[in-house]
Amino acid sequence: MQDVSVSTFAEKVISFYSSLQLSLPSALQTIVLNPYREEKVMDYVQQFFGKYCNDHQKRTFIFGINPGRFGSGATGISFTDPVALRDFCGIENNLGNKRELSSEFIYKVIDAFGGTDKFYRQFFLTATCPLGFMKGTKNYNYYDDKKLQEAATPFIRKTWKQQTALGAKNNRAICIGSGKNMKMLETLNADFPYFEKIISLEHPRFIMQYRRKKVEEYVEMYLKVIGKV
């Protein structure tokens, strides 16, 4: 019989997000996006994970790069913009109607897979760096600046161990981004071994910006990979 006193996947994820803190040297002139400091965002996060992850099941982890200001930088939920949170996840919010390209693509995949209930009971969407960045008015990836990457790496290494402990299946993980993000995940997994194999997929932003005519082909590619793991 399962010990119900053990924290659920939802409880562990909510606790993880609420504990996230990262400060950067002022010389980098880079803003850290930490939506989990906002009470209303944490309310949406609690609703979301309470709805889809209120169990003790392990999940296959899918790692993006880091949050963007129109997606999880707004909602606190990876690859989920306010419209997707409302229309696909059934969670009303007052975060506006701005769409994010990556979120649009990921929810095409989720819909084709069988919907949010089926998907989120098997997979956990997250990020290599669970907090995002902005420079000026633009999104910034943790690897876009060498000094930023150096400053963020201790945080990334710390949260790598914390995230895998949430309840990740260790046979396979999926990396969204076939270049620098994959390299970082391979380094992390070499230093702190957890996954037997990490599989990379092309990033949704690249697909939606430069391969939009082939979106359905990429959706099928995603389905083939997530179907195998």
BELTAMO-V267116 format. One record per backbone hydrogen bond with DSSP energy under -1.0 kcal/mol. CO is the residue of the C=O (numbers start at 1). NH is the residue of the N-H. If there is no record, write none. Layout:
# BELTAMO-V267116
co = <CO;CO>
nh = <NH;NH>
This chain:
# BELTAMO-V267116
co = <3;8;9;10;11;12;13;14;17;25;26;31;33;34;35;38;39;40;41;42;43;44;45;46;47;48;49;53;53;55;59;60;61;62;63;64;65;68;68;71;71;72;77;81;82;83;84;84;85;100;101;102;103;105;106;107;108;109;110;110;115;116;119;119;122;124;126;132;133;134;135;138;141;145;146;147;148;149;152;153;154;155;156;157;158;159;160;161;163;164;167;170;173;174;175;179;180;181;182;183;184;185;186;187;188;197;199;201;203;204;205;206;207;211;212;214;215;216;217;218;219;220;221;222;223;224;225>
nh = <6;12;13;14;15;16;17;18;20;28;29;134;132;37;38;42;43;44;45;46;47;48;49;50;51;52;53;10;55;9;169;124;174;126;176;128;129;71;73;74;75;76;80;85;86;87;88;89;91;104;105;106;107;109;110;111;112;113;114;115;119;120;122;123;60;62;64;33;140;31;138;135;144;149;150;151;152;153;156;157;158;159;160;161;162;163;164;165;166;168;59;196;199;63;201;183;184;185;186;187;188;189;190;191;192;173;175;177;207;208;209;210;211;214;215;218;219;220;221;222;223;224;225;226;227;228;229>
